[in-house]
Amino acid sequence: MNLFEIYSARLHAALSALAERGALPAGLNLARVVVEPTKDPAHGDLATNAAMVLAKDAGTNPRALATLLVEELSKDPEITKAEIAGPGFINLTLQPAVFTAVLKAAIEAGLDYGRGTPKPEPKVNVEYVSANPTGPMHVGHGRGAVFGDALASLLAFAGHDVTREYYINDAGAQVDVLARSAFLRYREALGEDIGAIPEGLYPGDYLISVGKTLAEQYGPALRDKAEWDWLPLVRQAAIDGMMAMIREDLAALGVVHEIFFSERSLQGRDGNTNAVHQTIEDLRARDLVYEGRLPPPKGQKDEDWEDREQTLFRATKFGDDVDRPLLKSDGSYTYFANDIAYHRSKFVRGFPEMIDVWGADHGGYVKRMQAAVKAVTGGQGSLDVKLCQLVRLLRNGEQVRMSKRSGDFVTLREVIDEVGRDAVRFMMIFRKNDATLDFDLAKVVEQSKDNPVFYVQYAHARCHSIFRQAREVFPDLDVRPAALAEADLAILTDEAEVGIVKTIAAYPRIIEGAAAAHEPHRVAFFVHELASAFHSLWNKGKDSPQLRFVNQTDRKSTLARLAFVHAVRSVLASGLAVAGVAAPEEMR
């Protein structure tokens, strides 16, 4: 039950009624009309901007139109008051029975409360993490992993058909460096003293296991071969080893992708079609690729710029600042060319809506990639790029820099092992993705209200403790959802109780809005707000016995408040599930 959807429909009906009477012109565009919570609860329950955004097209002024709307909306028996605020906003106050009905709907729906209706089209592809397979993931990767995974869960809960995808960057020069690094570890596994790892190779101990695997598989056979003979074998073994490690790290975080897509598969290798060449030729056939010259980038001296004729994509035709090269001077493909082919493959595989989660250092790449998606999909596809800012890892306020495992950064797995999956996941989305995040290893394990993940999980556990207490006092009380929904919910009249019910009423709108904006942090904020209100009500019951959830002398009020607690518990569990965080029944 989405209260805002219901009253939006009633507002539209009121506008239609006015149009039928000739008080308004027919066919007004209602796209900008919204029904939302009032900013101040003292002003009512709902607010609408209808008169403000429709007045001009209606040929009148906002207050005159608002007067007509207030008169029409006041006919609704569930609206106790409709009044004009400021230049023409309309505030609505609803009958208490409306919120009683919302609470009953939340009790009956349980974990499905707030779930959106199925939207089979368009299918959505969320690509996230996509870390180079050259070593273990660091905390920055973890933020992108959690954000992407929570976003995919949010979209699925809102009703969308979502696929989670990981792009394996296994075709660039970095994987050859990885192979040479692994070959050193292979020689080490054979008993050779390799000394210090040379500059430019990966020094981390994580490649030792790859070297041992190669030694077990090939013995000394690779040692005396020329590099062009051993490189393909070692490269694939190293990529496989790194991806196995990355999958394990992601699994520890509760992240599972449905598709792992190989960059190499785009380039005509291993029997695959050369999708990059095919993409370039398709664009060329539409006069979107040409041979030309580019001016030097701003700030670069002419003498430092190689002025040559290049194969260029007409990116400026689709909103980019300059046209972009597709081939390097040696004739190999640019990263951009590979990425165009990759996103074209997403569209061909049935994903017109694409969401990419990237690190903040890729911000300059967004506009050209969006231009490319417009081009290769003929304007039928869309790409939203979500940038995740840096994570500063702290311990009691002091920055943490070094890792035993990687040598120069703290790995994601080390953080998960120290503080747990739930703390990592919740805190990674308890701040908007484009804001820098301070992650304090000491603070996120504190059992205090200053630790958001503990505070929310504790509220959920507290709900369960109330039911355990009720079973002790009233062993025969039927607390199944169907029985709870029949409780006399109208007796919940305390201001704090009503406030929480109104918060619960907002949950479907929060899900809908967060999914539309691709902002899962909104859900984390919401459950924290709900948990805070619930803890406050618990504390209020200490001083006001009539507000206690279990009243030994009053089965009726106990049942009503258990129904209320059940709704709170369900919404908390639902929001935590979107975040990928456990909803514990007890906190130890």
N, C-alpha and C positions, 0 to 999 in steps of 0.2 A: 504493500500500500504506500504509494508516493503521494503524500499530502499536497505537495507543490504541483504535481501533475494534475491532480484532481481540481485544485482551485484555478490552475491555469486554464483548464477546460471550461470551468464555470465562467471565468472572465471572458473567454472567447465567445461563450454562449450569450453573455450579457451584451457584448459588442455586436453580435449578430442580431440580437433582439432590437437594439437601437437602430441598426441599419434597416431592418425590416419595417420599422416605424417611420423611416425617413429622417430620423434624428442625426444619423451619420451616413456618409456615402458608403456604398457597398464596395467590397473588394480591397479594403485597407490591408496593407502589408503588415502582418503581426510578428514578423521575424525578430524584431528588437524588443518585443514586449516580454517582460519577465515577471514572475511571481517569486519572491524570495523572503527570507526572514527579515523582520524589522531589525534595524541596528540597535535599537533600544527596546527591550521587552515592554517597557512602560507605554510604548506607543502602539502596542498591539501584537498580533501574532504573525501576520503576513503583510507584505508591502508590494505594490506594483507601480511601475513607471509608465503604464499604458497611456495615460492622458498626456504625459510629457512627450512621448515619442510619436504619438498619432495625431496630435493637435494640428500640426502644419498641414499634413495631407488631408485632414478632415475639414480644413478651412475654418478653424476656430482657435481659441486660445486654450492652454492646458487646464486652467481652473474651470472654464466653462464645460470642457469635456469631462473633467473629473466630477463635476456636479451631476452630470447626466449618468455617469457610471456609478457613483455612490447611490443615487436613487435606484438604479436597476439592481445593484448588488445587495442592497438592503432588503430586497424581497426574499433573499435566501434565508430560510429559517435557521441555518447553522451559523450565520454571521450575526453576531450581537451588535456590532458597531462597525460602520464604514465611515471614515472621515478623511478630509483632505488635509494634507500637510505641505507647508511651504508653497512653492510655485505650482504644484499640481500632482504631487505624489499622493497615493491613496493607501492608507493603513487599514487593515482589517483585523478585528478581534473576533475570535471564533468561540462557539459554545464549548464548555468543558467536555461535553459528550463527544465532540470531534476527536479530542486527544485520547479519550477512553477507548474509542474505536481503533485508533492507531495503535495503542498499547495492546489491545486484544489481537490485532493483526500481527504484531511483532511476536506475541506469545505463540500464536498458532503457526507462524512461518518458521520460527526457530532460526537456524543457521541460514535459511534461505531468505530471510527478511533483508530487503535491499537488493536482492539479485535482479539483474535486468532481464528483460525478455530476450529470447535468442535472436541474434542478428547474424544470419549465415553469410551475408554479404555486406561490405567487402571483407574478404579474408585479410587478416593482419599478420604481417611478419615482423617480429621483434628480434633484431639482431643485437646481441650484447656480449660483452667480454672481448671475444675475438683477439685475445692477447697473442702476440707473436710466440710461436712454440719454441722459444729459445731459453726458457728457464722457468722457475716457479713464479707464481703470481704474487704481486705485492699488494699492499693495502689499497692502493688506488684502483687496481683491477677489481678488488673486492667491492668497492663502492659501485662501480659500473655493473658488476654482476648482480648485486642486491637490487639496485635500482631497476635494471632491466627485468629481473625475475619478478619483482613486485609489480611492475607496470604490466607485465604479461598476465599475472594473476588478477590484477584489477580489471583489465580489459575483458578477461574471460568471465569474471564475476558480473561484469556489466552486460554480458550477453554476447560478446564478440567471439568469432572463430579465430583463435590465436595460435600461431606456431612460433616456437622459440628456436633461434638459429645462432650458430657460432661459425664465423668465417675463419678458416685456418690459413694464415698467411705463410704458405709453404712454397712460394715460388721465387722469392726475392733473394738478394745477395746475403741477407742475414742468416738464411738457413744453410748456406754454404759455409759461413763462418762457424755456425753451430756444428756442422759435420767435421770441420777441421779440429774443433775443440774436442769433440767426441773421439776423434781418431787418436788424439794425444792420450786420452783416458784409456783407450783400447790398448795402446802400447804400454801404458802403465800397468794395465791388468795382466799383460803378458810378462811382467817383471822388470820392465825397463825403467830406469830412473829418468823421468822427463824433466826434472828440475822445475824452475818457476814457469808458470803459464805465460807465454809471450804476449806482449801488448797487442791488443786488437782481438784476442780470443776470449771466450767466456771462461772465467776462472772458478766458478762455483763448484762445490762438491757434488751438486745434484747430477753431474754428468758421469760420476764414477760408476754408477750402476749401469749406465748405457755402455760404457767401456767394457765392463764385466760381461754384459750380455753379448756384445760383439765377440769377445774372446771365447766365450763358450760356444757361440754359433760357428765361428770361422777358424778358431785356433790361430796360428801364426800366418795363415794364408794371405791376409790382406797387407801384412807389414811391408813386404817388398814389392808390392804392386805400384804402378804409377798412379798419381792422384786421380786422373780421369777414369781409372778403372775402379778404385775403391770409393770415390766420392759419392756416386749415386747410392751405393749400398749403405754406406755409413749415414748419409743424409736421411734416408728413409728410416733407418733404425733409430736415429736421434730424434726425428720428428715423432715417430711412434712412441718413443720413451717419454718425450716431453708432453705429448698429448695425454698419455696415460696418467702422468703426474698431475696435469691440469684438471683432468676429469675427476681425479681423486680429491683434489682441493675443492673443486666445485661441489662435489657430492657432500663433503664435510660442511659446506655452507648451505646445503639443501637445494642446490641449483642443478637442474637436469635439462639439457637441450634435446629437442627432438631431431634436429638436423645439424650435422657438422659438415660444412661445405668447404671443399678444397680449392684454393686459388689455382693450383697446378692444373686442375681439371678444366679450367677455362682456356688453356693455352695449347691445346692440341697434343698434349703429351699422354702417354700411356693409352693410346688408342681413342682418346676423346676428340671431339670436334673442336677446332680452334674457334672458340666462341668470341675471343677478343677480335680476331681478324674479321669474323662474320659481323660483329657489331659495328666495327669501323666502316666496313663496306656498306652496310645498311644505311648508316648515317651519310656516307658519301653519296649514295644513290638519291638521297633527299636533299642534296646540296648543303649538308650540315658539317661536312669535312672538306677542307681545302688546303692547298699548299700556299704558305705565306710566311711573313716575317713578323716578329713581335718586337715592340720597343723594350728597352731594358726596364726592369722593375724600378719603382720609385726608390730613390736613394742609392741606387747602384750606378757606379761610374761607367761610362760607355766603354772604356778600355777593359773593364772586367766582364763585359757582356759579349757572348758569342752570337754575333749577328749572322744567322743562317736561315735558309728556307726550311720550314718545318711543316709537318702534317698537323693541322690545327682543327679543333672542334669549335664550331660557332657558339660558344657558351654565352656570348653577349646577347644573342637572339632570345635567350631564355632567362635573362635577368642577371647574369654574371658580369663582373667588372671588365674582364678581358677574355679573349679567346684562349683556349688551353691546348698545349701540345699533347699529342698522343704517342709519339715515338721519340726515343732518345737519339742522340747523335750517332750511336752505334747501331741503330735500327731496331733495338729492343723496345718493348712496350713500356710506357710510363706507368706508374702506379695508378694514375687517373684512368688510363685506358682499361686496365684490369678491373678497376672499380665500376666503370660504366658497364662493362660486360657482365659483371656480377649482379648489379642491380637490374639489368635487363633480364637476367635469368630469373630473378625473383618474380618479376612481372609475368614472364612466360610460364613460371610454375604456379601461377594463380594467385599472386599476392599484389593487388593494386595498391594496398595501403602498407607502406613500409616505415618502420621506426628503427633508427640506428642509435645506439648508445655509444658515445665516443668520449675520450678524455678531453679535458679542456684545451690541451695543446693543439687540437685539430680544428679549432674554431674557424680558422681561415679557409678551411676546406669545404665548409658547409654550403656556401652559395653555389660553388661550381658543381657540387654533387647533386644539389636540387635541380640545377639547370639541366644536368645530364639525364636525370630521371624524367623530367618533362619531355625531353627530346626523344628518348628511347621508348617511351610509353605513349607517345602521341598525345600527351596531356591527360591521359587516362589514369596515370599513377601518381601517387603523392609520396613524398619523403619528409618525415619529421626527424630532425637530428636533435637528440638530447645530449647536452654536454655535461659531464660530471666533473666538478672542480676537484682540486687537490684535497687529500686527507693529510692532516698533520697529526702524527701519532705522538701521544704524550703519555707520561706516567707521573701522576701527581703534579701536573703542570709543566714538567720538564720534557723537552723533545727527545724522542727515541729514534735513533738513526741506524744502528748496526744490527746485523743478523749473523748468527753462527752458521746458518745454512747457506745463505747466498753470498755472504761476504761484504755486501755493500748496501743492502736494504733489508727491511723486515718483511718477511714473507707473510702472505695472507694466512697460510696454514698455522704459522706460529701464533698469530693473533687469535685465530679460532680456538686453537688448543688451550690458550691461556684464559680467555674470557667466555668462550662458548658461542655457539651459533646464534642463539637468540639475541644476545647483546650486540653482536656484530650486525645482524640483519636490521634490528629495530633502529639502532643509532645511525645506520647508514642512510635511512630514509626519514630520520627525524629532523632533517634539514633539507631545504630545497636543493635539488641537484646542482644548480648553478652557483651555489654559495660554498665557499671553502668550509670544510668540516674539521673541527678539532675533536679527535677521538682519544679520550683519556682512559688508558687501560685500567687505572685504579678506580676511576669514578663509575665506570659502566658495570662494575660488579658490586657496588655498594647496595646494601639493602636499606634504602632510604627514599623519601619522596623526591629527592633531588636526582634520582636515577630514573629516567622515564620508563625504561623497559621493565624494571622491577615494579614501579608504581602501577603500571597497567596490568601486568601479570598478577600482582598481588590483589588488585580489585577483582579479577576473575576468580582467583582462589578464594577470596573472601565470600563471593557469591555461593560457591560450593559449600563453604563452612556454614553458611546460614541454613542451607538445606539439611546438612548433617544435624545441626542443632534442632531444626524443626522435627526431624524424624525421631529424635530422642524425646521431645516434649509431646508430640502427637504421632505415635507410631502408626496409627491407622489413617492418617491424612493422605488423601489421594493427590499426589503432586505431579501427575502426568500432565503434559501440556494441554490436553483437551480439557482436563478438570480445572487447570489454572485459568484457562481462557473464560471459564464460566464464573469465575470469582466476581464479587461485587467491586469492580475497579473504581467505581464512582466515589468510594470512600477515601481515595488517595487525593486529598485536597491540600496537603501542606505545600507551601510555596516551593520548597526544595524538591519534593516529589514531582510536582507539576513541571518544574524546570527540567528535570531529567527526562520526563516523558516527552517534552518538546524537543529535547536534544535527540532522543531516539527517533522522533518523527522526521528529523532532518537527515538521518542516515542514508536513505535512498537517494536523496538529492546530492549528498556528499559523494556517493559512489558514482553517480551519473556525471557530476561536474568534474571530478578527479579523472575519470576515464576520458572524458572529452578533451581535457587539457593535458592529458598524459602526465599527471602529477600525483604519484602515489603518496607523497609526503602528506597530502591532505588527509588521507585515511589515518596515518600515524598521529597527526595532530588531533584528529577527531576522537580517537579512542583514548588518548591521553586526557582530553577535556572531559570525556564521559567518566573515566576512572576517577579524576579529581573530584567531580561533582558527587560521585557515589561515595567516595571516602568521606567527604564533608557531611553527607547525609548520615553515614554510619556514626560519625562523631556527634552529630546533632542528637542522635537517639540516646546517647549516654546521659544527656541532660533532660531529654523529653521522652519519658517512658512510652508515651502513646505513639511514638514514631519508631519504636523498636520493631525489627522485622519479625521476630517471634514473640508473641504475647501469650503467655501461658493461660490466661483467663479469657482469651478471645480468639476462637478458631477462625471466625469470619475475617477479622483484620489480618490475621496471620496468613490466611490463604491469599488474600488480595496482595499482600506485600511479597509473598513468595512468587506470585505471578509477575509482579513488578521486577523482582530480582532475576527471575528467569529471563525476562526480556533484556535486562541489562547484561546478563551473562552471555546471552546469545549474540548480542551486537558486539560486545568485546571480543568474543571468540571469532566472530566473522571478520572483524577488522584485523585481528592478529593473524588470521589465516591469509588474508590478502598480503600482509607483510611477510608471510612465511615464518611466523614466530609461534612457538608453542603457547597453548592456553592451559596452564597447569591447574589441577584441582587442589593442590596443596603447595605451599611454599615452605621449604625447610631451611 
